[in-house]
């Protein structure tokens, strides 16, 4: 038996008990003839005392120990002397008096200390990920990840969901992000795709009569990476039959409340507020708003159309908008600092950033001369300006204005320390548009995906005014993070075919890519809908880290490289030949 107890589970309940522990040497110290070793496993750290009076030979062995040696120790649990207690750790009132020691494996000197507070470059951490994963704080993230998956499974099992697996080798339907392609050896020249989502299969399961399905599943997208993206990621995927949108939102809200409480002892406000897509974008500049602070956008287009400032008036006359934002207490910013904000706005696509400072005497800025006293007072009142505030304005196309001010809003909140990191603000965003128009491609595209059902009352607009059609779609946003999204699906073949046609997918192409779905819908498909949560994002949110890379055991870099294994890598010419692939020189 390698161990009778885990290191972090030893307590005063075990006093005078003989225990056998196994783990890694976290730290060794020699004091006054005694040798102390902090022994670590995934549950925590316990102090081991090697006393020559208890066993000289064991004490001599302890002198050979170095950081990260793997050892086994047998001894009795004793109470630490009062003056040596460490109340910062759960085991800090006890220690183990070593009677036997076995070195199970030696270790080279690690390239960095296995300490939570150690500042290590990301490249080094990922190259030696197996060492990085030994750090207690990192291990706690993955213990939390495990607990979260178990809590979710238990909740869904309790609500009559079936956990079913869908294929990992499937058909390429490149409508969203790029697929990862897998060549077929048995079918030369043909390829599988790794799934971006189990979307079509879970709909087929509903047609098959399983009513409630879920899986915690790996998905793959060959897209540019950022903090909340990895080429392979995990999502909580589920689907239900014979339900409406309110049924799903109610059940998913119950699930989130339960798992947050069980895993992190966090009680969220309930019921979750709901906000339409149009309201979210107009107030916060984004469909995933962080509602922990104010700094809301205000539409000043009507006022701008009446002023003498040609830039504002011209943009409004061409169908653009002017929005303002009150940066509280930032009138103190220097011209240079305002210039930096302007550059940030320009980087996001704006042509510039107008501003006014609120003083005791009114509004001050080079552009105030283009506004009447009444208009300046209207601006101040509308933006609730008070002395010391900085009023910011962006004039452009609606999407540009929302994007720029939505981004500035977040950066200003951080600058002003307006965000309470201890608060979780959940929000349902609903009533998304079903389509948007891609001017470059000269066609409509789906906001979510092409299987999302239109609102019943908007069905007449499908033929006449597609951009007026709203979707039965919904996102759960927490602290500005899109935690999950879903929709009621199209369950009638004629409507699905109509949507494909609007998206520029001809009948022949629809039959080639989605024929199996269209045919399945003709065999009695029930009304159904579902949702997918970003599991990695959920773990990151609960762990207080910004990047999902921190919550994935073996993540990739921004270039999609695994620094530990050096994947992707070259392959043997014989393997390519078997796959009927000829390797060309890459320029």
N, C-alpha and C positions, 0 to 999 in steps of 0.2 A: 504494500500500500504506500503510494507516494505521499499521501497526505490525509489527515483526519479532519482538518478544518481549512477554511480559506483565511488568508492573512487579515483581511479587513473585517472579519466576523468575530475575531477574538475580543472578548469583553470581560468585565468583572464577574460575569456568570461562570466563566471558565477558570476562576482562580483555583490554584493547586491541582489543576487537571493536566495530565501529560498529553501533549499534542504533537503531531507531526505536520510540518508545514513545508511547502515547496513553492519556489518562486525565483525572482531575480534579485540580485544584490543592488539595491537602490543607492546605498551609501554606506561606507565603512569609516568608523572613527575609533581611535585608540586614546583612552584616557585612564591615567592612574593605574596601569596594569590590566585594565579591563578593555575588551574590544567590543564595540557596539556595531551592529549591522542592521540597517533598515531593510527589511525583506518585503518585496512588493509582488502582488499578483493583481488580477483585474478588480478585486474587491477592495483593495487598499494596501496600507503599509502597517507593519508591526515591527517593533524594536526587539531585536534579539541580543541578549547579553552573553558574551563568552567570558567566563570567569575561570582563571587558572586553578583556583581552589576547588572548583567543581570538577574540572577535567583539564589537566595540562595539555594533553595530546590534542583535544578538541580546540583548545585555545590556540595552539600552535598552527593548527589547520586554518583557523580563521584569519591568521596573518597573511595567508596566500590569496585571500579573496580580493577580487577587484570588481569594479562596476560592471553589472550585467552578467556576472557569472550566474549560472543556474544551479541552485543548491537545494538540498533537503535538510531540514533541521528537526530534531526531536528534543523536547524539553518541557519543563513545567511552567505554567502561566503564573506569574507573580504580580503583585501590585507595585507600580513604580513609586519610588520615594516622592513625597509631596512636591519637593523643590524641582523635580525633573519631569513632572507631568506636562504633556503637550495637549492642551485642550482644543487645538486646532484640527485634530484628527480624531475619528471615532475610537481608535484604539489607544489614545494618548494616556490613559490611566493604568495601562497594563504593559507587561513585557514578558518575553519568554526566556527563561534561563536555560541555555543550550546544554544538552547532555550528549548529543551526537550530531555529527555534521558529515554530509556526503556532497562532494562536488559532482553534480550531474553533467555539467558541461562548462568549459571555459569560454570566454568571449574576448574578442579583440577590443581595443579601446574604441568606443563609438565615436563617430565624427561630430557628434554633439551630445550634450548632456540630456538625459531623459528627465527633463524638468519642465513643468507647465509654463514657467515664466521665461524659459530660454527663448531668445530671439533667433530664429533659424530662417534662412532663406527658403522660399517655396521650392526652388529647384532641389535643394539638398533634402528637404523633407520628403519630396516625392521620389527622389532617387533611393532613399533609405526609408521607404514608407513603413516597413515592418518595424523599424525602430521608432519612428514618429508615432505609430499606433500604440506603442507601449506607454506613452505619456498618459498619466491618470486622467487629465481633463479631456483628452482626445478619446480615451476609452469610455468615459462617461457619455459622450455623444452617441456612441454606437450601442451602449446599453440602453440609452433612451430610445434609439431607433428601433431596437428589438421590442421594447415595451410598447411602443406606439403601434407597431405592426400587429402585435398580439391583441391589443385593445381594440383595434379596428376590426380584426377578424372576429373577435368575440361579439362585438356589437352587431356586425352583419349576420353572423350565424344566428344570433338571438332573434333576428328579424327575418328569418326564413330565406336568406340568400344562400345560393349554392356556389362554392368555389370551383370554377371550371377553367381549364387551360385552353388557350387559343394558340394557333401555330406561330412559330418563330420564323419559319420559312414560308413566305407568302408571295402574293402577286404585287408587282410594282404598279402603283397608281399615282404618279408624280403630280399631284394637284397642290401640295403644300411645300414642305421642306424637301430637300433632296433625300432620296432613298440610299441606304447602304445596299449595294448589290452583291449577290452571292452567285457565282457561276455554277451551273449544273453539269457535273461530269457525265451523267447518264443522258442528258438532253443537250448535246453540243450546241453552243450558240445561244442558249436560253439562260435566263437568270431568275433566281428568287430575289425578293427584297426582304430585308429585316423590317419588322413592323414599326411604323411610327406611332401606331396606336392600334388596339384591337377593335376599332370602331365597327367595321363591317361585320366581323365575326360575332360581336356581342349582339348586334341587331339580328343576325341570323339565328342566334340562340333564342331570341325573343320569338321569332317566327316559329321556332322549333317547340315552343311551349314551356320553356323552363322558368318563365315568369320573373325570377330574380337571380341575377348572376353577379359574381364579383371575382376579381383576382388582383393581387399585388404583383404587377407585371413589369418586366424590363421592356423598354421601348428604345428606338434608335432613330436619330435624325442626323443627317450629314449636313450640318449648318455651322455657320461661324459661332464661336463660343464666347460666352461672357459669364458674369458671376452666377446667373441663374440658369445656365445652359451647360450641358455636357453631351457628348455624342451618344452615350447610353445613360439612361436614367430610369427611375422607377416611378410608376404611377399607381394610384388606387383606382381601379377601373370597375365600374358597376353599371348595371342596366336593370330596368324594371318594366313590367307590362301592366296595362290597365291602370295607368296613373295620369295625373295632370301635373302641371308645373308646381303648384302649391304642395302636392303630396311629396315630391322630391325635396323641395326646399325645407319642408318641415322635418323630414326624416334626416336629411343631411345635417341640419342644424342640431338636431338631437345628438347625432353621432359626434360632431365636433365638440359640443359641450361636454359630452361624456369622456371622450379620450383626453381632452385638455385637462379635465379634472383628475382623471386617473393617473395620467403620465406625469404631469407637472404640478398638480394641485392648483390649477388656475381656474377660477370661476369667471366665465365670460358673461358680459351683459346679454340678457335675453328678453324678448326676441331680438334677433339681429335686425337692424334697420334695413330698409330697402330703398334703392335709388335707381331711377331710370338712367339709361346710358346717356341720354340727352342732358339730363341734369348734372350728372357726374362730370361730363366733359365741359359743360358751360361754367360750372363752379370751380372745378379743380384742374381743368386742362387735360384730363386723362380719364380713361375708363377704369382705372385701378387706383382710386384716390387714397391717400393717407389722410384719414380724418382725425388724427390725434391733435391737430393744430388748425388754426384758421388760415389767414393769408389767402382768402378766396379771390378768384377772378371776378371782375365786374365788367359787364358790357357797356361801353360808352359810345357805341356806334351812332346812335341817334343824335347825341350831343355833338359828336365829331362832325356830323354832316352839316351842322349849323355854324361851325366855327370858321375863322379865317386862316387856319393853319392848313395850307394846301396839301401837305402830305397826308394828313388825316382825311380831309374832305375828299381828296381824289381816290383814295383807297376804298372808302365807303361807297362812292359813286360807281365803282367798278365791281361791287358785290363783296368787297372785303369787310373786315370788322376791325374795330379798335377796342381793346380790352385794357383795363387797368388793374393794378395790384398795389395794395398799401403795405410797404415794407416798414413795419412799425419800428420807430426809434432809430432809423438808419439815416436820418438827415445829416448826421455827423460824418457820413462817409466823405472822403476827399474826392476831388475830381478824378484822381488816378484810380481809386477804388470803384467809382462809378464807371469809369472807362473799362475796368476789368469785367464788370457786370455786362456792359455793352458788348464786349468781345465774346462773352459767353453766349449772349443772345444771338449774335451773328453766327457763331459756330453751330447753333441749333437751326439756322435757316432764316432768321430775321434780317431785315435790311438795316435795322438799327434799333435803338432803345431810347425812347423819350422819357424824361423825368421832371419832377417838380418837388421841391422841398417845402414842407409845411412849417411856417414860422409864426410867431405871435402876430406878425403884420399881414399874414396871408400866404399865398403861394409864390415861390421864387424859382425862376428858371429862365434860360434864354428864350424859351418858346411861349412864356406867359403873355407876351405882347400881342400874340395872335388870338387871344381870347378876351372876351369882355369880362368886366368885373362880375357880372351875373353868372357867366359861364364858369369862371374860376371858382366861384362860390358853390356852384352846382357840382363841379368835380370834387371839391373838398368834401361836400356833404355826402355825395354818393359813395365815395371811397372811405368815409368816416375818418378823414384826416385830422390829426391833432398835431400841435406843435412838436417838432422833433421827428415826424414821420417823413418817409421818402416815398413818393408816388411814382410808380413805374408804368409805362405805356408801350404796347406793341401794336402796330397797325400792319395788317397783311391779310392773306387768305386765312379763312377760319382755322384750318388745320395747323397752319404755321403758328398762328397766334396762340392757340391752345398748347401746342407742343413746347413753344419757347417759354411761355409764362408758367406752364405746369412744371417745367424743369427748374426754372428760377425759383419757383415757390419752394421746392424741396431744398435747394442749396441755401436759400435765405433762412429756412427753418433751422437748418443745422448751424448756420452762422449765429442765429439769435438764440440757440439752445431752447427751441420751442417744443422739441420732441421728447416726450416722456417714454423712455425705452422700456419701462416696466409695464406699460399699458398695452393691451391687445384690443384693437377696435375692429370688429368684424362688420362686414357690409355686403349685402346682396346687390349686385348691379344687374338690372333686367332691361327688357325692351330694347335689345340691340337691333340695329338695322340688319336685315337679312343679307343685303348686297352693298358693295361699294363699286364705284366705276374706276377702272384702271385706264387712265387716259393714254398711257404709252402702248398698252396692248389693245386698246380700243374695244374693251369688253367688260362685262360685269364680273366681279369675283365675290366669293362667299366670305363674309366676315368671320364666321366660325368654320363651318365645313358644309359641303353641299347636301348633307343629309338632314339639316336642321329644318324643322317645320315652320312655315310662316304662321303668323297670327291669323286665326280664322277670319276676323273682320277685315284683314288686309289682303285676302286672297284675290279680290277683284283687281287689285293693283298689279298683280303679277304680269299681266299683259300690257297694261297701259302705262304705269309709273312704277317700275320695279324698285326705285330708290325710296319709295314711300313704305315699302313692305317691312314690317318689323318681325323679328324672329322670336320664337318661343325658346329663347336662350337666356342663360343666367351664369354669372360668375360669382364666386365667393372671394372677396378681397379682404385681407387682414393687414393693416398697417402699410398699405400701398403695395402689398404683394398679392398677385393673383394666385390664390391657393388652389383653386379648382374652377372648372367650368363645365357646362353641359347644356343639354337642350332636350326638348321633346323632338322626337325624330319624325320624319315623313314616313307614314306607314301605308300610303296609297301610291301605287305604281304610276298613275297618270300625273299626280302632282310631282313626284320625283323626276319623271321624264321632262316635265315642263321646266323644272328648276335647272336640270342639266342643259336644256336648250338655251335658257337665258344666260347660262355661264359659258356659252359658246361650245358646248360639247355636243357634237353631231350625233345622230342616232347610231351610226355605225361605230363611232368611238365609244359611246356610252355602252353599247352592247359588248364591245371588246373589253372595256375596263371594268364595267359594273354589271354585266349581263346576269351574273348569278344572283345579285341582289334584286335587280328589277324582276327577275322571274320569281324569286322567293316572295316578293311582295304581292304576287298574283295568287298566292296559295293561302290566303287568310292570315295576313299579318295583323297582329293586335296593335292598338295604340301603345306606344312605348317611348321611353326616354331614359336618360341616365346622366352620368357625371363622371369626370376623372379628376382626381386630386394629384397635384405634384407631391409625391411622398417625400422626395428629397427637400423640396421647399418647406414642407411642413416641419420636418426635423430641424432644418436650419432656423426656422422661425422660433421653434421651441427652445433651441440651443443658443439663441442670441448671436448667431454668426451670419455674415453677409453673403458668403458664397456657398453654393451647394457642394462645391468641391470639398469643403470641410466635413461633410456628412456622408461622403461616399468612400468606402474603404480604400479603393484603388482608383482614384480619378485620373483624368487626362489633363494635360496642359492646354493652354489656349490654342495651340496648334494641333490638338488631338493626339498628343504623344504620351505614352506611358513611360516615364523616365526610369522606372524600376526594371521593366522588361525590354525596353527599347522598341516597343510596338508602336506603329506598324513597322515591319521590317521586310527585307527582301526575302523571296522564297526560291526554292530550288527549281531549276529549269524543268526538271522532270514533272514537278507538280503542275506547272503551267501547261506542259504538253498534254497531260492527262485531262486538263480542263479545256483543251483546244484553244488556248490563249497564246498569242505571240507577243512577246515583250518588245515594245518599240522604245527607241531612245526618247526620253523626256527632255524637251528643250526648255 
